[in-house]
Amino acid sequence: MRTPTGLWSRGMAIAATAIALLVLNTLLAHGNGWPTLWPALEWRLAPELAPLTMLVAAWVGLAGPLPRWLARALATLGTLWVVLHYIDVTVPAILGRRVNAYWDAPHLGAVIRMGGSEGAWPRVALTLAAAVLVLALLYLVVRACIGALGRAAAQRPARTLMLGFATLTVALWLAQSSTGRPPASMFAPTVSTMLAEQYRLLDAALSRGASAERLGPGPRFAGTLDALDGADVLLVFGEAYGAVTLDRADIATKLAAPRERLATAIASSGRAVVSARVVSPTFGGASWLAHASLLSGLDMRDPTDYQLLLTTDRPTLVRHFAANGYRTVGWMPGLQKPWPEGAFYGFDRYGNADSIGYGGRPFGFWRIPDQASMALIHAQEFGLGFGAGGEGKPQAGQVKNDPLRPDSPSDARQPRLVVFPTVTTHAPFRALPPFRAEWSTLLGREAFTQAEVDAAEAVPTDWSAPLPAYLASIRYQFTWLADYLARHAPENLVLILIGDHQPIGSVTGPDQPWDVPVHVIARNAALLKRLEAAGFVPGLHPRGAPLGPMHALTPIFIDAFDGSD
């Protein structure tokens, strides 16, 4: 006969088991509360809780109470699993793509520094201290749950409940997997799957030199550039300029006015624009993959392929222009340290943050505002001044000897190909500089006042709600582009503006395509017609499906720039 004490003991064991399983399942099955960094409660099962539950129940049933060392080991492993699960569901939500530990980890320090100036380090230290405290509390919670399971498993009903829960979870998992249906609706993503994927990525990265054939064939860099008629070509990779600026109604509406001002500036300067969409090889970051895709004509979705590419002598769009008489310039204000691998592209001049001649005060992590970079290109490479009505422009075929550029030629001027990846629209989309109507002021040491820099850097960074800052940075990009085209651009300039990737996922929202806009702006009507025949449409609003991946745009440009039919 069961005594009331025995029934109470069994009932308490069952209740403790249920509570412990519920807490552990919640920790291992949470989602992300987009667009924040906070976890969100999701009613799903955590498949990896089943083996832990089976182990505890079997150990207690066969060998007696859990040893302290085993309880601690399981608590440590369980805490690690919760942290990895948090990373697995949070990083894709915020960044917009899955994490690649091998390639992303080296950039973690730079990401932290992007969040603020020197004064932000106390905040970073406080955040790290809080993270350590949360980790310790998490361990105590997991340890308490495992301890509760270990004690409850001494009672047969509780042990039966644990084994039943584990068996049912495994059965449902196997049933859904065997039918080919994705288990995401019922089950949380597993950490073991993430670790297996990271191992695959690591193995691919470390074996990148195994075979150059993995890059596949590239486009034929053949023909002439006669269709350009000797015009300067400015290829601007608009940092984080993604199709979300067109596709999301709330974002498109807030950018409608500056986009219209850009369209007006294009028309008033006697130019026209055609546009299309392409699929970037990356999302939310890793801009260099997009640059390499377009300049090489090869698929760079895998960072391993990018690293391999830089070790080869594959032809590039840069070398194609050089072979046709162009001076080629890589204008890279975002690069703040030596990059010898960049020699792969074959630029005649390669300028980084320290060598492009910016003498003004730095703005935030990226230091050089995009408008200032454009002013330096205009003065140093196009050889033009900023006087009203074109005052200061050299005669056709000549360039002024510019003291800002040590290698500036004074002889007959070659046409330019300038590749310029912007930085001001980079996450976290601050510190945002003021627009300068007087472009010439951007060439000197007093480009911006200290008060302007301090005010811009005082605006707080919010990685979890960056949309307002993103919109402001894109407005800034449209503003300086419109003013440059309307007032200062070389008469026959061909300007190609292409997004390198979508902004981070906390701007775009979940499950967004990897599409980016590409605009070609020129007075050359015949060139624009050739691009329309390839799928571009007039105006700044590309319609329809993407032309293809970004590297598919390279042969389109090669054909369009060639003068033959």
GUBA-531855 format. One record per atom (N, C-alpha, C): x, y, z. Coordinates in steps of 0.05 Angstrom, whole numbers, plus 5000, padded with zeros to 4 digits. Each point is the difference from the previous one (the first is absolute). Layout:
# GUBA-531855
XYZ...
//
This chain:
# GUBA-531855
501749765000498350245000501850255000499350204982501650244998499350195022502050115013499650185022499750294988498650185015499850274990502850134995501949935018502750114997501249914973499649744994501149904974498750124976497450045001498650134978500950294997500350145023501050274999502850024987501749815009502749994989500149964970498349804991499949954971498850244985498050125011498850244987502050224998501550055021502050214999502249944980500749744998502149934980499050054972497449934995498950044973499950304994499150165020499950294996502750124995502049915015502850104997501049934972499449754991500949914973498750184979497450055002498650164980501150284998500550125024501050275001502850024988501849815008502750004990500149964970498349814989500049964972498950254985498050135012498950244987502150224999501550045022502050215000502249944980501049765000502249934982499150014971497549914995499050014972499750294991499150185018499850284993502750124994502049935015502750114995501149904974499449764993501249884976498250034975497750125003498250034977499150294995501250195014499250284997500650104972498650214991500650134975501250275005499950174979501050285003497750194998500150205018497950215000500950224981499949944974500950204979498450265004501450234996502850044992501950035023499349915024501850035023501949775003501850025019501849785007498749815021497650065009498849845021498949744990500149795016498649754992497050035002498649844986497050005000499049725005497949975016498849755007498749874975500749764994498849854978499249725009497549924993499049755010500849784980502549925003501149784984501549815018500549764990501649815014502950034994501749955020502950004995500949714998500649904976500749724996502449915017501950185004502549925015499649985030497650075009499449955028499449705005499149864979499349715003502449835010502350024987502249835009500950065029500050265007500750075028498149885019497450014994498049895018500249705002500549874978500449715000502449925017502250154997502549945015499550025030498750225009499550035029498249785010497849944986498149795009501449735001501549934979501349744999502149975021501650225004502149985021498849955027498050165007498949985027498649735003498649914979498649745002501849765002502450024988501849774999502350025021501050255005502450025016499650165026497650125003499650155024500250304995500250165021500150304998502250104981499450224988502050134982502450095016502449934992502450105013500250314996501250135019500250294998501650084975502149854993501650084977498449984974498249804999498449964976497950234998498850075023498050215000501350274991502450055009501450244992500750004971501049774990500749984972497650044982497749885008497650034984499050295001500350135023499150285002501850184983502649955000501850154983499449974971499649754991499349944973497350124992498149985019497450114994500150304998501650145016500250294998501350084974502149854992501250054974498049974977498449795002498049954979497950224998499250125023498150225000501350244987502550065006501450234989500349964969500749774992500349954971497350014986497949915013497450024988499250304997500650165021499550294998501450124976502549934997501550114977498849904974499149754999499049884975497450144991498350095019497550134993500250304999502050125013500150295002501650124977502349884993501850114980498550014972498749794991498650024974497850215001498650045023497950205001501150284999502350055012501150275001501750064975501649804992501850044977498649954974498149825000498649934975501149754986502049885011501249764989501149845023500649744994501149835021502950075005500949945024502750065008501949804988502450104993502249834992502350075018500449835021501850075021502950054990500849844980502850034991500550274987498150104984500450254986498950245016498049965017498850235014501550075026501249805013501350055026502250224998501750004979502150215000498950284998497550044993498850274997498550085024499949835021498450075024501150255013502650035002501150245013499250264985500149984973499350244984497150065004498349805002497150055004499550145027501549925020499750135027501050294998502250054985501050274998498150184983498549884982498150164984497950135017499549885024497850095016500450265014502450114999500450265013502950085001500650225012502750105002501449905024502250135007501549915023498350005026498250185002498350025024498149775003499849834979498149785002501249765014502650005004501249765012499049945028499550205017498849935026497449864997498450084980497449874995500549724991502049964983500649734991500949825023501750115018500849855023497749935018498150195004497649955016498349784987499850014974498549794986501249735003502749984998501349755004499749895029500150195019499649915028497149905004498150134988497249915002499749734986501449964978499949744986501149775018502250065014501149805018498049935022498750215011498149955021497649844990499050064976497849854989500949714995502449964991501049734996500149845026500950135021500149875026497249935010498150184997497349945008498849784983500650004975499049794982501149735009502549995007501249755009498549905026499450185018498749925025497249904994498650124981497349904993500149724987501949974982500349734987500949805020501850075018500949825021497749925018498350195008497849945017498049814986499550044974498249834985501049714998502649974995501249734998500049875027500550155021499949895027497249915006498050164992497249925006499349754985500949974974499449764985501449765013502550045009501449785013498749905025499050195017498649915024497349884994498550124981497449894994500149734987502249944985500249754986500249765019500550055026500049795020497149885004498050164992497249905002499249894973498949765000499449864974498150174983497850115011498250164982501450234986501750145015501550224988501949904979501349785005501949884981498549914975497649895004498449924977499250254983499350225014499350244986502450104983502449995012502350104985500649834976499949735003500549824978497850034978497550045010497850044981500350254984500850225013500450264986502249974979502249885008502349964982499249834976498749785006499249814978498150134981498050155010498150134983501350214983501850165012501550204984501649884978501449795005501649874980498249884978497849885008498149884981498950214981499150225011498950224983502250114982502450035010502250104984500649824976500249745006500549814979497749984980497550025010497749984982500050244981500450255010500050234983502449994981502349915009502349994983499649804977498749775007499749794980498050074978498150185007498050094980501150224982502350105007501250214984499050285006498250025019498950265007501950155020500450264996501850145019498950005028501749935020499049995027499950275015500450214985500350265014497550095014497649924990497650085013499649885027501049765005499749865025502650005016502250004987502649975013501850254996501450065021502050224998502449904984501550184987502549914987501949895020501549804991501949865019502850124998501350015023502750105001501949814986499449745002501849814986500050044970497750084989499950064971501750244994499950215017501650234996503049945002500749835019502949935003501049844977498249824990500849844976500450194976498350204997500350194978502650165003500650095025502450155004502549834994499949745007502249824994500349984969497849984986500249984971501250264988499250235011501150254990502950025006500849915025502850015007501749824983499049764995501449814983500450114972497950134989500250124973502050225000500050175021501950235001502949905001500549805017502849915003501049854976498249904983500849854977499750164974500050275003499350174977502149984978502549925007502049994979500149744985498049825006500149734988499750014970498350184990499550004972499050274991501450124980499050254989497749964982499549754992497749954982497450065013499950015026497450055014498950274993501750194991499050264992498350004975500549804983498549984975501050204979498949984976500850194979498850275004501550214994499050275002499250114973499150254998499250124974502550054983499550044974502250084982500350305001502350095010500550295000501350074974498250014979501050054973498550244989500950094977498750234987501150265009498750224991500950275006498250145020500650255005498350175016499050234983499749954974499450224982497350135006498149845010497350125006500150215022502250005016500250215020501150264989501149994976501050244987501950165017501749865015502150135016499050135025497649955009498950125023501249895026500250165020500749905027497849835010500749785014498149825012500450005030498050065015500150005029498149775010501249795010498449775011499850035030497750075009499550055029498549765011501349865019498649795015498750145024497350034998498650125022499749815024501650055021499949835023497249975011499149755003497449935012497650124985500550074974497850104984498549764988497949915013498749764992497350054988498849784989497350024988497950065021500749975026498050075020499250294998501750174989499350284997497850044979499549804984497850004981497749825007500649785014498049795004498250055025501250115021498550045025498750284998497350005001498550244996500850225019500449935026500650215019502750134995502049834990502650114994499950164974498749884979499950144974498650275002497950015017498650265002501750215013501649935020501750195013502450084983500649844980502350074982499050114973497450034997498950084974500950284993500050195018500850274994502950034992501949895016502850024991500649854974498649774996500349864975499050164976497850155005498950174978501950234995501250115021502050214996502449904984500849755004502149894984499249984971497549904995499049984973499950274986499250215015499950274989502750104993502049945017502750094995501149864975499449754997501049854977498850134974497450055000498750124977501050284994500350165021500850284996502950034990501649795005502850014990500249894972497849934987500049904973500649714999499949865022500549715001497449845001500349744997497749825004501049765017498249845009500849785018498349754992501349775001498749744997500749835024498249835008500449855025499249714997501149835018499349725001500549905028499449755004500549875026501849764995501849955018501749765000500049885028500949755002500149875026502850015010500450125023502650035012500949725011502749965001501049755011500050005031499350235012500150025029497650165010499750015026497750145013500950125026499650265003500550135026502950065006501849914984502950045004501649864980502749985005501949874982499850124972500250274999499750144974502049914979502449925009502149924982499249774981498149845009499049784983498550114976498550225005498650134978501950134981502050155011502050134983501449804981500849785013501549794984498249874979497449965007498249874981499750174974499650265004499650174976502650044985502250045014502650064987501349764987499349765010501149764988498149854982497450045004498049854985499749725011500749955025499949735012498250005024498849775006498249975023501650005026499550205017501650035025498249955024498049844999498349955023501549875023502049844993501649865020502650165006500450095025502450165005502649854994499849735000502449844993500850054971498050034983500650054971501350284997499150195017501250264998502950005008500749865021502849985008501649864979498949794988501449864978500450194976497950154993500250184977502350195002500550115024502250205003502749884997500249734999502649874996500549934971498150064983500149934971500850244983500349954975500450224981497750024981497549945010497650024983499750294990499050034976499550274989497850145015500050275000498050165014499050224982497850115007498950234986502050245001501550025022502050215003502149974979501149754997502149964980498950034971497449944996498850034974500050304993499350175019500150294994502850094995501949915016502850084997501049924972499349764991500849914974498950174977497850155006498850174980500650305005502350055014501050275001499050175024498649875019499050155023502050005023500250215015501350005026498049905021500849805015498249865018500750075029497950075015500450105028498149855018501249885021498449895022499950205023497750125005499750215020498649875024501649925021499049835021500350135028498450215005500350135026499349835024498649784996499349825022502349835009502049974984502349835008502050165016500549915025501650165018502649855007500749804985502549865005501049884973502549934998501149894975498449764990499849984974498549794988501449914974502349865004501649934976498549824981498049845009498549834982498550164979499550265006498550164982501450044973502649934999501450024975498849824978498549805009498749824981498450154978498650225009498250134981501550154978502450095005501650134980499650304997499350145022499650294998502650144995499950214984502450174997500550165026497950085013500350145025498049875020501149955024498349885021500250185024497750135007500050185023498349905023501250005024498549925023499550255018499149965024499250225017502450195006502449895000502350165007501350134975499249924976501550104977498350164980497550045005498350144980500150305005501350095021500550295004497950145017498449865015498150135017501450125025499750265004501450135022498150105022497449964996498150115019499749825025498250085018499549855024498649744994500649795014498749744994497249995012498249864986497349955009499749715007499849945026499549735009502149804991499249755000501849784994501250024972498350084980500950004972501550254992500050215017501750234998499450194977499749904975499850184977497249994988498550225002497350004989500149974969497949884990499949934971500250254982498750225008500150244984502950104998501549985022502850094999501649814982499549745001501449824982499450074971497550064994499350084972501350264992500250195018501450254994502949954993501349825015502849944995500449854973498149824993500149884973499850214979498150185003499550214980502550184996501350075022502350184998502549854991500449765010502549864995500049844974497849864995500049824977498650124975497850155004498850124977501350274994501650105019501550254995498350244997497750015014498150224998499950165025499250264997499550175023497150015007499350175019497250025009498950284996501150154980499050274995497349994987498550225004497350024988500250004970498049864988499850004971502349854987501349825014502149844988502750135001500250235015502550145002502149825012502350004989502249845010500349744985498249944981500249754985502350024980501649794996502150004981499049984972501750054981499249974972499849704994498549944980499549724992502749874995500349765011502449844996502350085019499650195017502150095019499049975029501949985018499350005028502050185015499050145020501750175015501949845017502450105004501949865017499250065029499149795014498750045026501949935023500750195017501949955022498949805020497449965000498849805019500649724991500749964975500549744990502949984990501749865015502849994992500549894972498249824991500549884974498250124978499050255005498250114980501550074975498949914977501450064975499450284990501850124987499550274988499949984969500449764990499949964971497149944992499749914975497349944990498649815019497550075005498549875021498749744990500649785014498649744995497250015012498149874987497449975013500349825025498250045019500349865026497849795003500849785013498249825013500650025030498050105015500450035029497949825014501049825016498349825016499950115028497750075010499750145025497849875018500849835019498149895019499550215022497550085004499450205020500149885028500050175021500149905028498050135018499050234994498250145019497449865005499149844981497549855003500549725012502449965011500749755013498749995028499049775008499049965027502250075020499350145022497450075010498950264989500950104976498950224986500350275016502250025013500850245014503049995004501550215006499050275004499550134972497850144997499250104974500950294997501650064980501050274996497950184988500350275003498350184985500850024971498050044983500550054972501350274996502050024982501350254994499350094972498650234998499450114974502550104986501950105016502650094989502049775000500149864978501749764999503050065004500850234992502950065003500950005029498250055018500850005029500849725009499149804986500549725008502949924995501550174985502749934993502150095021499150165018501950115020499749885027501650105019500149905027497550085016498750214991497650105015497549914985500049764989497649904986497650005019500449925025497950005020501150115026498250135014500850115026500049795021501450045022500049815022497249985012498550225000497249995011498349824983500450004973498449834983500749715005502549945003500949735005498949905027500250175020499049925027497049955000498550174986497149974999499349744986501449944978499349754985500749755017502350015014500849775015498449975026498750215008498449995025497349854996499249974974497549854995500549715007498449885018500649735009499549794978501549795002499749774981498049815012498249904983498049815008500049774979501549795006500249784981497349864997498350005020497549864998497750164987500450264997497950164987501450214982501449924980501750184984498650134976497449954996498650104976500250304997499450165021500250294996502850094991502149895011502750074992500649914972498949764992500449904973498750194980497650085005498650184982501550274997501050105023501550254998502549974984501449775002502549974985499449974970497849864992499349984972499250274989498550165015499350274991502650164995501949975018502650144996501349914974499949744994501249904975498650114976497450005000498550114977500550304997500450145023500350294999502750084987502249885009502550084988500349904971498849774994500149904972498550204982497650085009498450184984501550274995501150115021501450254998502549984982501449775003502449974983499249984971498049844994499249974972499050264988498550165016498850244990502050234996502150005016501750245001502949954992501149765004502949974998501049774983498449804994501049764987501150064972502149864991500950044973497849954980500150154979497750014981499249734990501949834993499449744988500349775020500050065025500349795020497949784998500949755001498249775003500249915029497850045015499949935028498449745004501249805012498649755006499749995030497650005010499449985029498849735004501349835016498949735006500249955030498049895011500149925028501849765003501549995021501749775005498449775013498150075017498449805013497750145014498049855009497950115017501150095027498750195014500950065027499549775019500950035024499849785020497049935005499649765010497349905003498350165018501150155019498450165018498850244986500950064975498850204983498049874981500949784987498349884978497649855011500349885023498049815009500849724991498749795010500849734994499349914971501549814990499349864975499950184976501850194998500150184977501849894979499450064974501849924979502650145001502049914986502750115000500450204977497850114990500050184976501250275007501350124981501050275002499450154974499650275001499650154975502750064987499950044974502250104985499050214980501250245000499250224983502450084983499650054974502050114983499150274990501650215006499250284995502050124980499050104978501850104979498550184980501550154985498950154977500049834975501449785001500449824977497549844994498250104983497549874995500349724988502049974982500449754987500849785020501850085019500849815021497649915017498450195008497649945016498149824985499750044974498349824984501149724999502649974998501249735001499449865026500050155022499449895026497049935002498350164989497149945000499649744985501449954978499749754985500849765017501750055020501049785017498249965025497950175003498149965022499750235019501650224997499650245016497550144991498950175018497750164994500550295006498850194986500550285005499050085028501550195012499250105026501549885023499450085025501349915024498549775014498049904987498449795013500149744983501949835005500249754985497549835005498949894980497649835002500649724991498449825011500249724992502149855015500549764990501949825013502950104996501949925018502850074996501149894973502050144990501349904976501449745005500649955025501549765007501950075024501849825006502050075021501850234991501350125020501650244993502149954980501249765001502249954980498949974972497449964997498849994973499950274987500350215016500050284990502650064985502249875007502650064988500049964970499249774989499949984971498150194987497850075014498250204989501450274996501650085019501550254998502149974978501449784999502149964979498750044973497749874995498750024974499050284995498850135020498950274996502250204995502349975012502250194996501549964974499649774988501349944975498550154977501550114982498650164979498949834978500749754998499149834978497349875006498549924980497449875003500449704998
//
